[in-house]
Amino acid sequence: ELIQERHRHRYEFNNKYKEQFEEKGMSFTGFNPDSDLVEVIEVPNLKWFVGTQFHPEYNSTVISPNPLFMSFMSAVIKNYKKK
């Protein structure tokens, strides 16, 4: 599946460290198809952890937030109800 998001940064993940991060539980779940640079990371054994190189706020509105924000809020509500 191809997802396009807006970027505005000059930072990159150094792929030579990818294996070390994977050994500690981080998943690399999104890549730039042209450069193979990491764009999205997740840590599955945490309640919610997603890191992105793109800016989900750029295509969000109050009425239609980016799915990442909805996912985060769902995790917050689920965690709150457990207390």
Distance bins in CASP14 RR format, pairs under 12 A and 6 or more apart:
PFRMAT RR
TARGET T0000
AUTHOR 0000-0000-0000
RMODE 2
METHOD distances of the structure
MODEL  1
1 29 0 0 0 0 0 1 0 0 0 0 0
1 30 0 0 0 0 1 0 0 0 0 0 0
1 31 0 0 0 0 0 1 0 0 0 0 0
1 33 0 0 0 0 0 1 0 0 0 0 0
1 40 0 0 0 0 0 1 0 0 0 0 0
2 30 0 0 0 0 0 1 0 0 0 0 0
2 31 0 0 0 0 0 1 0 0 0 0 0
2 32 0 0 0 0 0 1 0 0 0 0 0
2 33 1 0 0 1 0 0 0 0 0 0 0
2 34 0 0 0 0 0 1 0 0 0 0 0
2 39 0 0 0 0 0 1 0 0 0 0 0
3 29 0 0 0 0 0 1 0 0 0 0 0
3 30 0 0 0 0 1 0 0 0 0 0 0
3 31 0 0 0 0 0 1 0 0 0 0 0
3 32 0 0 0 0 0 1 0 0 0 0 0
3 33 0 0 0 0 0 1 0 0 0 0 0
3 39 0 0 0 0 1 0 0 0 0 0 0
3 40 0 0 0 0 1 0 0 0 0 0 0
3 52 0 0 0 0 0 1 0 0 0 0 0
3 54 0 0 0 0 1 0 0 0 0 0 0
3 56 0 0 0 0 0 1 0 0 0 0 0
3 59 0 0 0 0 0 1 0 0 0 0 0
3 66 0 0 0 0 0 1 0 0 0 0 0
3 67 0 0 0 0 1 0 0 0 0 0 0
3 68 0 0 0 0 0 1 0 0 0 0 0
4 32 0 0 0 0 0 1 0 0 0 0 0
4 33 0 0 0 0 0 1 0 0 0 0 0
4 34 0 0 0 0 0 1 0 0 0 0 0
4 39 0 0 0 0 0 1 0 0 0 0 0
4 54 0 0 0 0 1 0 0 0 0 0 0
4 58 0 0 0 0 0 1 0 0 0 0 0
4 59 0 0 0 0 1 0 0 0 0 0 0
5 30 0 0 0 0 0 1 0 0 0 0 0
5 32 0 0 0 0 0 1 0 0 0 0 0
5 39 1 0 0 1 0 0 0 0 0 0 0
5 40 0 0 0 0 1 0 0 0 0 0 0
5 52 1 0 0 1 0 0 0 0 0 0 0
5 53 0 0 0 0 1 0 0 0 0 0 0
5 54 1 1 0 0 0 0 0 0 0 0 0
5 55 1 0 0 1 0 0 0 0 0 0 0
5 56 1 0 0 1 0 0 0 0 0 0 0
5 57 0 0 0 0 0 1 0 0 0 0 0
5 58 1 0 0 1 0 0 0 0 0 0 0
5 59 1 0 0 1 0 0 0 0 0 0 0
5 60 0 0 0 0 0 1 0 0 0 0 0
5 66 0 0 0 0 1 0 0 0 0 0 0
5 67 0 0 0 0 0 1 0 0 0 0 0
5 68 0 0 0 0 1 0 0 0 0 0 0
6 39 0 0 0 0 0 1 0 0 0 0 0
6 52 0 0 0 0 0 1 0 0 0 0 0
6 53 0 0 0 0 0 1 0 0 0 0 0
6 54 1 0 0 1 0 0 0 0 0 0 0
6 55 1 0 1 0 0 0 0 0 0 0 0
6 56 0 0 0 0 1 0 0 0 0 0 0
6 57 0 0 0 0 1 0 0 0 0 0 0
6 58 1 0 1 0 0 0 0 0 0 0 0
6 59 1 0 0 1 0 0 0 0 0 0 0
6 60 0 0 0 0 0 1 0 0 0 0 0
6 66 0 0 0 0 0 1 0 0 0 0 0
7 32 0 0 0 0 1 0 0 0 0 0 0
7 35 0 0 0 0 0 1 0 0 0 0 0
7 37 0 0 0 0 0 1 0 0 0 0 0
7 39 0 0 0 0 1 0 0 0 0 0 0
7 52 0 0 0 0 1 0 0 0 0 0 0
7 53 1 0 0 1 0 0 0 0 0 0 0
7 54 1 0 1 0 0 0 0 0 0 0 0
7 55 1 0 0 1 0 0 0 0 0 0 0
7 56 0 0 0 0 0 1 0 0 0 0 0
7 58 0 0 0 0 1 0 0 0 0 0 0
7 59 0 0 0 0 0 1 0 0 0 0 0
8 53 0 0 0 0 0 1 0 0 0 0 0
8 54 0 0 0 0 1 0 0 0 0 0 0
8 55 1 0 0 1 0 0 0 0 0 0 0
8 57 0 0 0 0 0 1 0 0 0 0 0
8 58 1 0 0 1 0 0 0 0 0 0 0
9 37 0 0 0 0 0 1 0 0 0 0 0
9 39 0 0 0 0 0 1 0 0 0 0 0
9 52 0 0 0 0 0 1 0 0 0 0 0
9 53 1 0 0 1 0 0 0 0 0 0 0
9 54 0 0 0 0 1 0 0 0 0 0 0
9 55 0 0 0 0 1 0 0 0 0 0 0
9 58 0 0 0 0 0 1 0 0 0 0 0
10 53 0 0 0 0 0 1 0 0 0 0 0
11 37 0 0 0 0 0 1 0 0 0 0 0
11 38 0 0 0 0 0 1 0 0 0 0 0
11 39 0 0 0 0 0 1 0 0 0 0 0
11 52 0 0 0 0 0 1 0 0 0 0 0
11 53 1 0 0 1 0 0 0 0 0 0 0
11 54 0 0 0 0 0 1 0 0 0 0 0
12 18 0 0 0 0 0 1 0 0 0 0 0
12 31 0 0 0 0 0 1 0 0 0 0 0
12 32 0 0 0 0 1 0 0 0 0 0 0
12 35 0 0 0 0 1 0 0 0 0 0 0
12 36 0 0 0 0 0 1 0 0 0 0 0
12 37 1 0 1 0 0 0 0 0 0 0 0
12 38 1 0 0 1 0 0 0 0 0 0 0
12 39 0 0 0 0 1 0 0 0 0 0 0
12 53 1 0 0 1 0 0 0 0 0 0 0
13 20 0 0 0 0 0 1 0 0 0 0 0
13 21 0 0 0 0 1 0 0 0 0 0 0
13 26 0 0 0 0 0 1 0 0 0 0 0
13 28 0 0 0 0 1 0 0 0 0 0 0
13 30 0 0 0 0 0 1 0 0 0 0 0
13 31 0 0 0 0 1 0 0 0 0 0 0
13 32 0 0 0 0 0 1 0 0 0 0 0
13 35 0 0 0 0 0 1 0 0 0 0 0
13 36 0 0 0 0 0 1 0 0 0 0 0
13 37 1 0 0 1 0 0 0 0 0 0 0
13 38 1 1 0 0 0 0 0 0 0 0 0
13 39 0 0 0 0 1 0 0 0 0 0 0
13 40 0 0 0 0 0 1 0 0 0 0 0
13 41 1 0 0 1 0 0 0 0 0 0 0
13 51 0 0 0 0 0 1 0 0 0 0 0
13 52 0 0 0 0 0 1 0 0 0 0 0
13 53 1 0 0 1 0 0 0 0 0 0 0
14 20 0 0 0 0 0 1 0 0 0 0 0
14 21 0 0 0 0 0 1 0 0 0 0 0
14 37 0 0 0 0 1 0 0 0 0 0 0
14 38 0 0 0 0 1 0 0 0 0 0 0
15 21 0 0 0 0 0 1 0 0 0 0 0
15 22 0 0 0 0 0 1 0 0 0 0 0
15 28 0 0 0 0 1 0 0 0 0 0 0
15 31 0 0 0 0 1 0 0 0 0 0 0
15 32 0 0 0 0 0 1 0 0 0 0 0
15 35 0 0 0 0 1 0 0 0 0 0 0
15 36 1 0 0 1 0 0 0 0 0 0 0
15 37 1 0 0 1 0 0 0 0 0 0 0
15 38 1 0 0 1 0 0 0 0 0 0 0
15 39 0 0 0 0 0 1 0 0 0 0 0
16 38 0 0 0 0 0 1 0 0 0 0 0
17 23 0 0 0 0 0 1 0 0 0 0 0
17 24 0 0 0 0 0 1 0 0 0 0 0
17 26 0 0 0 0 0 1 0 0 0 0 0
17 28 0 0 0 0 0 1 0 0 0 0 0
17 38 0 0 0 0 1 0 0 0 0 0 0
17 41 0 0 0 0 0 1 0 0 0 0 0
18 24 0 0 0 0 0 1 0 0 0 0 0
18 25 0 0 0 0 0 1 0 0 0 0 0
18 26 0 0 0 0 1 0 0 0 0 0 0
18 27 0 0 0 0 0 1 0 0 0 0 0
18 28 1 0 0 1 0 0 0 0 0 0 0
18 30 0 0 0 0 0 1 0 0 0 0 0
18 31 0 0 0 0 0 1 0 0 0 0 0
18 36 0 0 0 0 0 1 0 0 0 0 0
18 37 0 0 0 0 0 1 0 0 0 0 0
18 38 1 0 0 1 0 0 0 0 0 0 0
18 41 0 0 0 0 1 0 0 0 0 0 0
19 25 0 0 0 0 0 1 0 0 0 0 0
19 26 0 0 0 0 0 1 0 0 0 0 0
19 28 0 0 0 0 0 1 0 0 0 0 0
20 26 0 0 0 0 1 0 0 0 0 0 0
20 28 0 0 0 0 0 1 0 0 0 0 0
21 27 0 0 0 0 1 0 0 0 0 0 0
21 28 1 0 0 1 0 0 0 0 0 0 0
21 38 0 0 0 0 1 0 0 0 0 0 0
21 41 1 0 0 1 0 0 0 0 0 0 0
21 42 0 0 0 0 0 1 0 0 0 0 0
21 43 0 0 0 0 1 0 0 0 0 0 0
22 28 1 0 0 1 0 0 0 0 0 0 0
22 29 0 0 0 0 0 1 0 0 0 0 0
22 38 0 0 0 0 0 1 0 0 0 0 0
22 41 0 0 0 0 0 1 0 0 0 0 0
22 42 0 0 0 0 0 1 0 0 0 0 0
22 43 0 0 0 0 0 1 0 0 0 0 0
22 44 0 0 0 0 0 1 0 0 0 0 0
24 41 0 0 0 0 0 1 0 0 0 0 0
24 43 0 0 0 0 1 0 0 0 0 0 0
24 44 0 0 0 0 0 1 0 0 0 0 0
24 45 0 0 0 0 0 1 0 0 0 0 0
24 46 0 0 0 0 0 1 0 0 0 0 0
25 41 0 0 0 0 0 1 0 0 0 0 0
25 42 0 0 0 0 1 0 0 0 0 0 0
25 43 1 0 0 1 0 0 0 0 0 0 0
25 44 1 0 0 1 0 0 0 0 0 0 0
25 45 1 0 0 1 0 0 0 0 0 0 0
25 46 0 0 0 0 1 0 0 0 0 0 0
25 49 0 0 0 0 0 1 0 0 0 0 0
26 38 0 0 0 0 1 0 0 0 0 0 0
26 40 0 0 0 0 0 1 0 0 0 0 0
26 41 1 0 1 0 0 0 0 0 0 0 0
26 42 1 0 0 1 0 0 0 0 0 0 0
26 43 1 0 1 0 0 0 0 0 0 0 0
26 44 0 0 0 0 1 0 0 0 0 0 0
26 45 0 0 0 0 1 0 0 0 0 0 0
26 46 0 0 0 0 1 0 0 0 0 0 0
26 49 0 0 0 0 1 0 0 0 0 0 0
26 50 0 0 0 0 0 1 0 0 0 0 0
26 51 0 0 0 0 1 0 0 0 0 0 0
27 38 0 0 0 0 0 1 0 0 0 0 0
27 40 0 0 0 0 1 0 0 0 0 0 0
27 41 1 0 0 1 0 0 0 0 0 0 0
27 42 1 0 1 0 0 0 0 0 0 0 0
27 43 1 0 0 1 0 0 0 0 0 0 0
27 44 1 0 1 0 0 0 0 0 0 0 0
27 45 0 0 0 0 1 0 0 0 0 0 0
27 46 0 0 0 0 0 1 0 0 0 0 0
27 49 0 0 0 0 1 0 0 0 0 0 0
27 50 0 0 0 0 1 0 0 0 0 0 0
27 51 0 0 0 0 0 1 0 0 0 0 0
28 36 0 0 0 0 0 1 0 0 0 0 0
28 37 0 0 0 0 0 1 0 0 0 0 0
28 38 1 0 1 0 0 0 0 0 0 0 0
28 39 0 0 0 0 1 0 0 0 0 0 0
28 40 1 0 0 1 0 0 0 0 0 0 0
28 41 1 0 1 0 0 0 0 0 0 0 0
28 42 0 0 0 0 1 0 0 0 0 0 0
28 43 0 0 0 0 0 1 0 0 0 0 0
28 44 0 0 0 0 0 1 0 0 0 0 0
28 50 0 0 0 0 0 1 0 0 0 0 0
28 51 0 0 0 0 0 1 0 0 0 0 0
28 52 0 0 0 0 0 1 0 0 0 0 0
28 53 0 0 0 0 0 1 0 0 0 0 0
29 38 0 0 0 0 1 0 0 0 0 0 0
29 39 0 0 0 0 1 0 0 0 0 0 0
29 40 1 0 1 0 0 0 0 0 0 0 0
29 41 1 0 0 1 0 0 0 0 0 0 0
29 42 1 0 1 0 0 0 0 0 0 0 0
29 43 0 0 0 0 0 1 0 0 0 0 0
29 44 0 0 0 0 1 0 0 0 0 0 0
29 49 0 0 0 0 0 1 0 0 0 0 0
29 50 0 0 0 0 1 0 0 0 0 0 0
29 51 0 0 0 0 1 0 0 0 0 0 0
29 52 0 0 0 0 1 0 0 0 0 0 0
29 53 0 0 0 0 0 1 0 0 0 0 0
29 68 0 0 0 0 0 1 0 0 0 0 0
30 36 0 0 0 0 0 1 0 0 0 0 0
30 37 0 0 0 0 1 0 0 0 0 0 0
30 38 1 0 0 1 0 0 0 0 0 0 0
30 39 1 0 1 0 0 0 0 0 0 0 0
30 40 1 1 0 0 0 0 0 0 0 0 0
30 41 0 0 0 0 1 0 0 0 0 0 0
30 42 0 0 0 0 1 0 0 0 0 0 0
30 50 0 0 0 0 0 1 0 0 0 0 0
30 51 0 0 0 0 1 0 0 0 0 0 0
30 52 0 0 0 0 1 0 0 0 0 0 0
30 53 0 0 0 0 1 0 0 0 0 0 0
30 54 0 0 0 0 1 0 0 0 0 0 0
31 37 1 0 0 1 0 0 0 0 0 0 0
31 38 1 0 0 1 0 0 0 0 0 0 0
31 39 1 0 1 0 0 0 0 0 0 0 0
31 40 1 0 0 1 0 0 0 0 0 0 0
31 41 0 0 0 0 0 1 0 0 0 0 0
31 52 0 0 0 0 0 1 0 0 0 0 0
31 53 0 0 0 0 0 1 0 0 0 0 0
32 38 0 0 0 0 1 0 0 0 0 0 0
32 39 1 0 1 0 0 0 0 0 0 0 0
32 40 0 0 0 0 0 1 0 0 0 0 0
32 52 0 0 0 0 0 1 0 0 0 0 0
32 53 0 0 0 0 1 0 0 0 0 0 0
32 54 0 0 0 0 0 1 0 0 0 0 0
33 39 0 0 0 0 1 0 0 0 0 0 0
35 53 0 0 0 0 0 1 0 0 0 0 0
37 53 1 0 0 1 0 0 0 0 0 0 0
37 54 0 0 0 0 0 1 0 0 0 0 0
38 51 0 0 0 0 1 0 0 0 0 0 0
38 52 0 0 0 0 1 0 0 0 0 0 0
38 53 1 0 0 1 0 0 0 0 0 0 0
38 54 0 0 0 0 0 1 0 0 0 0 0
39 50 0 0 0 0 0 1 0 0 0 0 0
39 51 0 0 0 0 1 0 0 0 0 0 0
39 52 1 0 0 1 0 0 0 0 0 0 0
39 53 1 0 1 0 0 0 0 0 0 0 0
39 54 1 0 0 1 0 0 0 0 0 0 0
39 55 0 0 0 0 0 1 0 0 0 0 0
39 56 0 0 0 0 0 1 0 0 0 0 0
40 49 0 0 0 0 0 1 0 0 0 0 0
40 50 1 0 0 1 0 0 0 0 0 0 0
40 51 1 0 0 1 0 0 0 0 0 0 0
40 52 1 0 1 0 0 0 0 0 0 0 0
40 53 1 0 0 1 0 0 0 0 0 0 0
40 54 0 0 0 0 1 0 0 0 0 0 0
40 56 0 0 0 0 0 1 0 0 0 0 0
40 68 0 0 0 0 1 0 0 0 0 0 0
41 49 0 0 0 0 1 0 0 0 0 0 0
41 50 1 0 0 1 0 0 0 0 0 0 0
41 51 1 0 1 0 0 0 0 0 0 0 0
41 52 1 0 0 1 0 0 0 0 0 0 0
41 53 0 0 0 0 1 0 0 0 0 0 0
42 48 0 0 0 0 1 0 0 0 0 0 0
42 49 1 0 0 1 0 0 0 0 0 0 0
42 50 1 0 1 0 0 0 0 0 0 0 0
42 51 1 0 0 1 0 0 0 0 0 0 0
42 52 0 0 0 0 1 0 0 0 0 0 0
42 68 0 0 0 0 0 1 0 0 0 0 0
42 71 0 0 0 0 0 1 0 0 0 0 0
43 49 1 1 0 0 0 0 0 0 0 0 0
43 50 0 0 0 0 1 0 0 0 0 0 0
43 51 0 0 0 0 1 0 0 0 0 0 0
44 50 0 0 0 0 0 1 0 0 0 0 0
46 75 0 0 0 0 1 0 0 0 0 0 0
46 79 0 0 0 0 0 1 0 0 0 0 0
47 71 0 0 0 0 0 1 0 0 0 0 0
47 72 0 0 0 0 0 1 0 0 0 0 0
47 74 0 0 0 0 0 1 0 0 0 0 0
47 75 1 0 1 0 0 0 0 0 0 0 0
47 76 0 0 0 0 1 0 0 0 0 0 0
47 77 0 0 0 0 0 1 0 0 0 0 0
47 78 0 0 0 0 1 0 0 0 0 0 0
47 79 1 0 1 0 0 0 0 0 0 0 0
47 80 0 0 0 0 0 1 0 0 0 0 0
47 82 0 0 0 0 1 0 0 0 0 0 0
48 68 0 0 0 0 0 1 0 0 0 0 0
48 69 0 0 0 0 0 1 0 0 0 0 0
48 70 0 0 0 0 0 1 0 0 0 0 0
48 71 1 0 0 1 0 0 0 0 0 0 0
48 72 1 0 0 1 0 0 0 0 0 0 0
48 73 0 0 0 0 1 0 0 0 0 0 0
48 74 0 0 0 0 1 0 0 0 0 0 0
48 75 1 1 0 0 0 0 0 0 0 0 0
48 76 1 0 0 1 0 0 0 0 0 0 0
48 77 0 0 0 0 0 1 0 0 0 0 0
48 78 0 0 0 0 1 0 0 0 0 0 0
48 79 1 0 0 1 0 0 0 0 0 0 0
49 68 0 0 0 0 0 1 0 0 0 0 0
49 71 0 0 0 0 0 1 0 0 0 0 0
49 72 0 0 0 0 1 0 0 0 0 0 0
49 75 0 0 0 0 1 0 0 0 0 0 0
50 56 0 0 0 0 1 0 0 0 0 0 0
50 66 0 0 0 0 0 1 0 0 0 0 0
50 67 0 0 0 0 0 1 0 0 0 0 0
50 68 1 0 0 1 0 0 0 0 0 0 0
50 69 0 0 0 0 0 1 0 0 0 0 0
50 70 0 0 0 0 0 1 0 0 0 0 0
50 71 1 0 0 1 0 0 0 0 0 0 0
50 72 1 0 0 1 0 0 0 0 0 0 0
50 75 0 0 0 0 1 0 0 0 0 0 0
51 68 0 0 0 0 1 0 0 0 0 0 0
51 71 0 0 0 0 0 1 0 0 0 0 0
51 72 0 0 0 0 0 1 0 0 0 0 0
52 58 0 0 0 0 0 1 0 0 0 0 0
52 66 0 0 0 0 1 0 0 0 0 0 0
52 67 0 0 0 0 0 1 0 0 0 0 0
52 68 1 0 0 1 0 0 0 0 0 0 0
52 69 0 0 0 0 0 1 0 0 0 0 0
52 71 0 0 0 0 0 1 0 0 0 0 0
52 72 0 0 0 0 0 1 0 0 0 0 0
54 60 0 0 0 0 0 1 0 0 0 0 0
54 66 0 0 0 0 1 0 0 0 0 0 0
54 68 0 0 0 0 1 0 0 0 0 0 0
55 66 0 0 0 0 1 0 0 0 0 0 0
55 68 0 0 0 0 0 1 0 0 0 0 0
55 69 0 0 0 0 0 1 0 0 0 0 0
56 64 0 0 0 0 0 1 0 0 0 0 0
56 65 0 0 0 0 1 0 0 0 0 0 0
56 66 1 1 0 0 0 0 0 0 0 0 0
56 67 0 0 0 0 1 0 0 0 0 0 0
56 68 1 0 1 0 0 0 0 0 0 0 0
56 69 1 0 0 1 0 0 0 0 0 0 0
56 70 0 0 0 0 0 1 0 0 0 0 0
56 71 0 0 0 0 0 1 0 0 0 0 0
56 72 0 0 0 0 1 0 0 0 0 0 0
57 65 0 0 0 0 1 0 0 0 0 0 0
57 66 1 0 0 1 0 0 0 0 0 0 0
57 68 0 0 0 0 1 0 0 0 0 0 0
57 69 0 0 0 0 1 0 0 0 0 0 0
58 65 0 0 0 0 0 1 0 0 0 0 0
58 66 0 0 0 0 1 0 0 0 0 0 0
58 68 0 0 0 0 0 1 0 0 0 0 0
58 69 0 0 0 0 0 1 0 0 0 0 0
59 65 0 0 0 0 1 0 0 0 0 0 0
59 66 1 0 1 0 0 0 0 0 0 0 0
59 67 0 0 0 0 0 1 0 0 0 0 0
59 68 0 0 0 0 0 1 0 0 0 0 0
59 69 0 0 0 0 0 1 0 0 0 0 0
60 66 1 0 1 0 0 0 0 0 0 0 0
60 67 0 0 0 0 1 0 0 0 0 0 0
60 68 0 0 0 0 1 0 0 0 0 0 0
60 69 1 0 0 1 0 0 0 0 0 0 0
60 70 0 0 0 0 1 0 0 0 0 0 0
60 72 0 0 0 0 0 1 0 0 0 0 0
60 73 0 0 0 0 0 1 0 0 0 0 0
61 69 0 0 0 0 0 1 0 0 0 0 0
62 69 0 0 0 0 0 1 0 0 0 0 0
64 70 0 0 0 0 1 0 0 0 0 0 0
65 71 0 0 0 0 1 0 0 0 0 0 0
65 72 0 0 0 0 1 0 0 0 0 0 0
65 73 0 0 0 0 1 0 0 0 0 0 0
65 74 0 0 0 0 0 1 0 0 0 0 0
66 72 0 0 0 0 1 0 0 0 0 0 0
66 73 0 0 0 0 0 1 0 0 0 0 0
67 73 0 0 0 0 0 1 0 0 0 0 0
67 74 0 0 0 0 0 1 0 0 0 0 0
68 74 0 0 0 0 0 1 0 0 0 0 0
68 75 0 0 0 0 0 1 0 0 0 0 0
69 75 0 0 0 0 0 1 0 0 0 0 0
69 76 0 0 0 0 0 1 0 0 0 0 0
70 76 0 0 0 0 0 1 0 0 0 0 0
70 77 0 0 0 0 0 1 0 0 0 0 0
71 77 0 0 0 0 0 1 0 0 0 0 0
71 78 0 0 0 0 0 1 0 0 0 0 0
72 78 0 0 0 0 0 1 0 0 0 0 0
72 79 0 0 0 0 0 1 0 0 0 0 0
73 79 0 0 0 0 0 1 0 0 0 0 0
73 80 0 0 0 0 0 1 0 0 0 0 0
74 80 0 0 0 0 0 1 0 0 0 0 0
74 81 0 0 0 0 0 1 0 0 0 0 0
75 81 0 0 0 0 0 1 0 0 0 0 0
75 82 0 0 0 0 0 1 0 0 0 0 0
76 82 0 0 0 0 0 1 0 0 0 0 0
76 83 0 0 0 0 0 1 0 0 0 0 0
77 83 0 0 0 0 0 1 0 0 0 0 0
END
